[in-house]
Amino acid sequence: RRRAAELREANPMLGHRGCRLAVTYPEICEMQARAVFEAAAEAGQRASSGRPPIAEIMVPLVADMKELELLKKIIEDTAEEVQREHGVKLLYRVGTMIELPRACLQAGVLAQAAEFFSFGTNDLTQTTYGLSRDDAGSFLPEYKANGIVEQDPFVSL
């Protein structure tokens, strides 16, 4: 209970989650990457081709290149360990989910380290509009009625 109270946040949507959690607790990033790479190694050994699948690891909620670089290094180091342990060559890509306005503005910089992007439209809509998708339904009908928005921004871009 004490630990749960310590981790409690006033606004978890903008709090200690995504890559922030992995920066604070790098062992989480390593554990998750290891699970993906070990599964890929096993799948490759079971495949008739003998080749592992191409794993795509997406680092969530990145706002800064340094976050991505730090976590990508942990992921790459973990891949090397698993390759040595299992005697396989893993195929993988590391990317990020663009879900913050700052990440959109930094996309050119982030692309130097990210091998792919995915757009997290729910979080991006919430942070761009400053709306909670869980609470916006209480006033969006009036916004639509007054012509402020044509549609619920969580339904249509």
DRENDO-1510 file (C-alpha; in Angstrom, 1 decimal, always signed):
<recs>
REC; n; res; u; v; w
REC; 1; ARG; +0.0; +0.0; +0.0 .
REC; 2; ARG; +2.8; +2.4; +0.8 .
REC; 3; ARG; +4.4; +1.8; -2.6 .
REC; 4; ALA; +1.1; +2.2; -4.4 .
REC; 5; ALA; +0.6; +5.5; -2.6 .
REC; 6; GLU; +4.1; +6.6; -3.6 .
REC; 7; LEU; +3.4; +5.9; -7.3 .
REC; 8; ARG; -0.1; +7.5; -7.2 .
REC; 9; GLU; -0.3; +10.4; -9.7 .
REC; 10; ALA; -2.7; +13.4; -9.9 .
REC; 11; ASN; -2.7; +13.1; -13.7 .
REC; 12; PRO; -1.5; +9.7; -14.9 .
REC; 13; MET; -2.2; +10.7; -18.6 .
REC; 14; LEU; +0.7; +13.0; -18.4 .
REC; 15; GLY; +2.7; +11.3; -15.7 .
REC; 16; HIS; +5.1; +8.4; -15.2 .
REC; 17; ARG; +4.3; +6.2; -18.1 .
REC; 18; GLY; +5.6; +5.2; -21.6 .
REC; 19; CYS; +9.3; +5.8; -22.1 .
REC; 20; ARG; +9.4; +7.8; -18.8 .
REC; 21; LEU; +8.8; +4.7; -16.9 .
REC; 22; ALA; +11.6; +2.9; -18.8 .
REC; 23; VAL; +14.0; +5.7; -18.3 .
REC; 24; THR; +13.4; +5.6; -14.6 .
REC; 25; TYR; +13.3; +1.8; -14.5 .
REC; 26; PRO; +15.5; +0.6; -17.4 .
REC; 27; GLU; +15.1; -3.0; -16.3 .
REC; 28; ILE; +11.5; -2.8; -17.6 .
REC; 29; CYS; +12.8; -1.9; -21.0 .
REC; 30; GLU; +15.3; -4.7; -20.9 .
REC; 31; MET; +12.8; -7.2; -19.7 .
REC; 32; GLN; +10.3; -6.3; -22.4 .
REC; 33; ALA; +12.9; -6.3; -25.2 .
REC; 34; ARG; +14.2; -9.6; -24.0 .
REC; 35; ALA; +10.7; -11.2; -24.1 .
REC; 36; VAL; +10.3; -10.0; -27.7 .
REC; 37; PHE; +13.7; -11.1; -28.8 .
REC; 38; GLU; +13.4; -14.5; -27.1 .
REC; 39; ALA; +10.0; -15.1; -28.7 .
REC; 40; ALA; +11.4; -14.1; -32.1 .
REC; 41; ALA; +14.3; -16.4; -31.7 .
REC; 42; GLU; +12.0; -19.3; -30.7 .
REC; 43; ALA; +9.6; -18.5; -33.6 .
REC; 44; GLY; +12.5; -18.5; -36.0 .
REC; 45; GLN; +13.7; -21.9; -34.8 .
REC; 46; ARG; +10.1; -23.3; -35.2 .
REC; 47; ALA; +9.6; -21.7; -38.6 .
REC; 48; SER; +10.0; -23.9; -41.7 .
REC; 49; SER; +12.4; -21.3; -43.1 .
REC; 50; GLY; +14.4; -21.3; -39.9 .
REC; 51; ARG; +14.5; -17.5; -40.1 .
REC; 52; PRO; +13.2; -15.4; -37.2 .
REC; 53; PRO; +10.5; -12.8; -37.8 .
REC; 54; ILE; +11.3; -9.2; -38.0 .
REC; 55; ALA; +10.5; -7.8; -34.6 .
REC; 56; GLU; +9.4; -4.2; -34.3 .
REC; 57; ILE; +9.9; -2.6; -31.0 .
REC; 58; MET; +8.1; +0.7; -30.4 .
REC; 59; VAL; +9.2; +3.1; -27.7 .
REC; 60; PRO; +6.1; +4.9; -26.5 .
REC; 61; LEU; +5.5; +8.5; -25.5 .
REC; 62; VAL; +8.9; +9.9; -26.7 .
REC; 63; ALA; +9.3; +13.6; -26.5 .
REC; 64; ASP; +13.0; +14.0; -26.8 .
REC; 65; MET; +15.8; +12.4; -28.9 .
REC; 66; LYS; +17.8; +11.6; -25.7 .
REC; 67; GLU; +14.9; +9.4; -24.4 .
REC; 68; LEU; +14.8; +7.4; -27.6 .
REC; 69; GLU; +18.6; +7.1; -27.8 .
REC; 70; LEU; +18.9; +5.9; -24.2 .
REC; 71; LEU; +16.2; +3.2; -24.6 .
REC; 72; LYS; +17.3; +2.2; -28.1 .
REC; 73; LYS; +20.7; +1.4; -26.7 .
REC; 74; ILE; +19.2; -0.8; -24.0 .
REC; 75; ILE; +17.1; -2.6; -26.7 .
REC; 76; GLU; +20.2; -3.1; -28.9 .
REC; 77; ASP; +22.3; -4.4; -26.1 .
REC; 78; THR; +19.5; -6.8; -25.1 .
REC; 79; ALA; +19.2; -8.0; -28.7 .
REC; 80; GLU; +23.0; -8.7; -28.7 .
REC; 81; GLU; +22.7; -10.7; -25.5 .
REC; 82; VAL; +19.8; -12.8; -26.8 .
REC; 83; GLN; +21.6; -13.4; -30.1 .
REC; 84; ARG; +24.7; -14.7; -28.2 .
REC; 85; GLU; +22.6; -16.8; -25.8 .
REC; 86; HIS; +20.5; -18.4; -28.5 .
REC; 87; GLY; +23.1; -18.5; -31.4 .
REC; 88; VAL; +20.7; -16.7; -33.8 .
REC; 89; LYS; +20.7; -13.5; -35.8 .
REC; 90; LEU; +17.7; -11.4; -34.9 .
REC; 91; LEU; +16.0; -9.1; -37.3 .
REC; 92; TYR; +14.4; -6.1; -35.7 .
REC; 93; ARG; +13.6; -2.4; -35.9 .
REC; 94; VAL; +13.2; +0.2; -33.2 .
REC; 95; GLY; +10.8; +3.0; -33.7 .
REC; 96; THR; +8.6; +5.3; -31.7 .
REC; 97; MET; +5.0; +6.2; -31.3 .
REC; 98; ILE; +4.3; +9.9; -32.1 .
REC; 99; GLU; +1.7; +10.8; -29.5 .
REC; 100; LEU; +2.8; +14.1; -28.2 .
REC; 101; PRO; +2.8; +17.5; -30.0 .
REC; 102; ARG; +6.5; +17.9; -29.2 .
REC; 103; ALA; +7.2; +14.6; -30.9 .
REC; 104; CYS; +5.5; +15.9; -34.1 .
REC; 105; LEU; +7.6; +19.0; -34.0 .
REC; 106; GLN; +10.8; +16.9; -33.4 .
REC; 107; ALA; +9.9; +14.2; -36.0 .
REC; 108; GLY; +12.8; +15.1; -38.2 .
REC; 109; VAL; +15.2; +14.7; -35.4 .
REC; 110; LEU; +13.6; +11.6; -34.0 .
REC; 111; ALA; +13.8; +10.0; -37.5 .
REC; 112; GLN; +17.6; +10.0; -37.1 .
REC; 113; ALA; +17.2; +7.2; -34.5 .
REC; 114; ALA; +13.8; +5.8; -35.2 .
REC; 115; GLU; +13.4; +3.2; -37.9 .
REC; 116; PHE; +9.7; +3.7; -38.0 .
REC; 117; PHE; +6.9; +5.9; -36.6 .
REC; 118; SER; +3.4; +5.0; -35.5 .
REC; 119; PHE; +1.0; +7.8; -34.7 .
REC; 120; GLY; -0.9; +7.5; -31.4 .
REC; 121; THR; -4.0; +9.5; -32.4 .
REC; 122; ASN; -5.8; +9.1; -29.0 .
REC; 123; ASP; -3.0; +10.6; -26.9 .
REC; 124; LEU; -2.0; +13.0; -29.7 .
REC; 125; THR; -5.6; +14.3; -29.8 .
REC; 126; GLN; -5.8; +14.6; -26.0 .
REC; 127; THR; -2.5; +16.5; -25.7 .
REC; 128; THR; -3.1; +18.7; -28.8 .
REC; 129; TYR; -6.6; +19.7; -27.8 .
REC; 130; GLY; -6.0; +19.6; -24.1 .
REC; 131; LEU; -9.0; +17.2; -23.8 .
REC; 132; SER; -9.6; +14.0; -21.9 .
REC; 133; ARG; -11.3; +11.5; -24.1 .
REC; 134; ASP; -12.9; +10.1; -21.0 .
REC; 135; ASP; -14.5; +13.5; -20.0 .
REC; 136; ALA; -15.0; +15.4; -23.3 .
REC; 137; GLY; -18.3; +13.7; -24.0 .
REC; 138; SER; -19.9; +15.9; -21.4 .
REC; 139; PHE; -19.4; +19.1; -23.4 .
REC; 140; LEU; -18.6; +18.1; -27.0 .
REC; 141; PRO; -22.2; +18.0; -28.1 .
REC; 142; GLU; -22.5; +21.7; -27.4 .
REC; 143; TYR; -19.2; +22.3; -29.3 .
REC; 144; LYS; -20.7; +20.4; -32.3 .
REC; 145; ALA; -24.1; +22.3; -31.9 .
REC; 146; ASN; -22.2; +25.7; -31.9 .
REC; 147; GLY; -20.1; +24.8; -34.9 .
REC; 148; ILE; -16.8; +24.8; -32.9 .
REC; 149; VAL; -16.0; +21.3; -34.0 .
REC; 150; GLU; -17.7; +19.4; -36.8 .
REC; 151; GLN; -17.1; +16.0; -35.2 .
REC; 152; ASP; -15.7; +14.5; -32.0 .
REC; 153; PRO; -12.0; +14.9; -32.5 .
REC; 154; PHE; -11.4; +11.4; -31.1 .
REC; 155; VAL; -13.5; +10.0; -33.9 .
REC; 156; SER; -12.2; +12.0; -36.9 .
REC; 157; LEU; -8.9; +13.7; -37.6 .
</recs>
